[in-house]
Amino acid sequence: MNTVKRSKLTEVSRQLAEVAAGARKADLVVKNGTLVNVYTGKLQANTDVAIAFGRIAYVGDAAHTIGERTAVVDAAGRFIVPGLLDGHMHVESTMLSVTEFAKAALAKGTTGVFMDPHEIANVFGAEGVRWMHEEGQGLPLKVYTTFPSCVPATDHLEDAGSGLDVADIEDGMTWDGVAGLGEVMNFPGVVYGDPKMTGEIAATIRAGKAVTGHFPSEEEPLLQAYIAAGVTSCHETVTKEQGLLKLQLGMHLMIREGSAWHDVKEVIKVVTEDHVSPGNIMLVTDDVYPQTLIEKGHMNHVVRRAIEEGVDPVTAIQMGTINTARYFRVDGDVGGIAPGKCADLLLIGSLERMEPSTVIADGSVVYDGGRLRQDFPEYAYPEAARRSVHLARPLEARDFALPSAKRGAAETRVQVIRVIENSARTARAEARLAVEDGFIRPSLEQDVLTLACVDRHRGSGEISLAFAQGFGLKRGAVASTVAHDSHNLLVMGADPEDMAFAANELARLGGGMIAVLDGQVLAAVPMAIAGLMSDQPLEVVVEQVQALEEAWRTLGSPLNAPFMTFSLIALPVIPELRITNRGLADVEQFKLIPVEIAD
C-alpha cells in the first residue's frame, strides 16, 4: 500500500531552521493572508507562511525564503486558518471507509481526526481496529485512533461479535498513532471499580495518553467519582448546566454537533452566557452521515454553528484546533500555525462561512478550485471483513410475535421505547395494547411498532422483541446492522411479513440499512465492510442514503435522519430504555426488564 510520507520534526528540524534563516529556500509560501493565530487569539494581517519538508519554517514576512523553485500561493483577501481537528468521531457512522471519509473531510477543511473505531471493534475486536487504523495511517488526512474501551458497551446486557480486554488496550497504546482511550461508556463500571474499566484506564494513563469519556448522567457524585478515576473529557453533554459543572471540575468539554445530535445551541452557552475560559472546550462531530458531509460540511460546520450562536470566530476556531491538539498532547505537530508544526492550513474567504477554498495538508495542496488535487491510496480489507452477518436460519413473520404472559387477557400494558428526534436519548413510555391469540399486537394508532434485535454474530437464532414509539411508520418495515454498539440486526415495522423480508434481504447484502414495503425493497445502503461501512465512493453512498431517507418518509416517518435515531435504539449506555439481543434494557437501573407490565 502506498502511503503519505510525513516528516517528523526530529528528521527535518535542521533544514527548517535553515529556511527560517534564509540559508535554504522554502518549498511553498502562502503569501499576504490574514493569519488566525490560535496561540494569541488574534488576527495578523499581511502574513506569509513558508513551508518546507511538509512543515512550517517561518511565519511573517517570508520574502527571504522564496527562491526560483518555491511555489507561491497568493492568500490576499483570505484568512489563513489552521487545519481543523475533530476530537471525537466514529468513521463507521459516516457509512464510508476511512479513505472515502478522508476525501470528504479534507475538502471541508478537516486535516485531522481522533477516531474511535469501537463500532468495528464490536464486530471484529482488535483485528477490526487494526484494519481501520492501518487504513488511516496511509492518508493525507491525519487519522489518530482512540483505542475502544467498552467492547461490548456492557458485559451483562448484550452480546457483541467480539470483545476487548485490558491486554488489548495495553497493546493498542503501543501502536504509532494511537492517541488515547476511546469513550469510556461504562461509567457505572468506572465508578464502582470494575477491574476491566479500571485496568484500561490505568494502562492508558501509564502510556501518557488521554482517557476520553462518555457521561450522560446528571448525578454529581457519580460524575466526580468518574473524573477522580481518571476520565478527563466528555462529549455527552446536552445542557449548559451540565457543561458548566464538568468545566468547573476540570473536565475537558467536547461540544457535539452531528447529523442527528445538535448540542451546540444549548451547551455553547457556557461561553456566550457564562463567559467561561474556552481553553478546555473542544468542538466535535461524534456521528455524521454522508449527506451532512456534502451539504453542511464536517468540522467547518461545527465551528460555523458555534459562530452562529455568538462565539467569536477566532475562539470557535481555537475550539476546533489547538484545544483539541493540546488535550491529546499532539500540539507539537498540529493545531496551530507556527514554526516546526505540520503544514496543515486552510485558506478561507469568510470566517463566518468557514468554507475553505484551498486546503493544504503536510505542505501539499490537497484541495483547491473545488476539487481534490491528490490521489488517495487504496486499502484492501480482508475477505473476513465482508462476512459479518450470520443468521441461524431465514427469519419468518412468526419470529416477530411477542407472547403475552397474561392468559386469556384481551389487552395488556407494556413498556415502550420512545425515541426523541435529534437526540441520542430515549424516554420510557407505556402503552395499552391488544392481545390476540395470546400475542401482543402493536398499535399504529398509538404509533407503537414491533421492534426486534436479532443476534447476527454467532448464528445463535436469538431474537428479542419490544415496542418502539415515535418513528411514525404506518406500513412496511426497516432493518439495520448498524445498531450501536454491539451491532446486531435491528428490525422494526408495521407488518411482520415485511419485517422478515427486510431482515433476510439485508443479511443477503452483507449488512447495511434497508427499507421495504409489500415484499419489495424501497431503498438499501449495502455496507459490505463489517456490516457498518460501504465499499463504494462517497457520491454513490450519498445517493443511496438519500433514497433511504425518502423510503422512510414513504413509510410514514417525519423524523430528521430517522435511520440514525434507529441505529441508537440498541445502545444500553444512554438513558432510558433500549433493546438488545438479550431483551429490554433499563439503562438507569442497568438491568434487563420485562416488556409486559405485571398488573
Helices and strands as residue ranges (DSSP letters): H 9-21, E 28-37, E 42-52, E 55-60, G 63-65, E 71-74, E 79-82, E 84-89, G 91-94, H 98-107, E 110-115, H 118-137, E 142-147, H 166-172, E 178-184, H 187-191, H 195-206, E 210-213, H 220-228, E 233-234, H 240-248, E 252-256, H 264-267, H 269-272, G 278-280, E 281-284, H 290-295, H 299-308, H 313-319, H 322-327, E 345-348, E 356-361, E 364-368, E 371-372, G 383-386, G 397-400, E 402-403, E 411-419, E 426-436, E 439-440, E 448-454, E 463-469, E 477-480, E 489-493, H 496-509, E 512-517, E 520-526, H 538-554, H 562-567, E 577-580, E 583-586, E 591-593
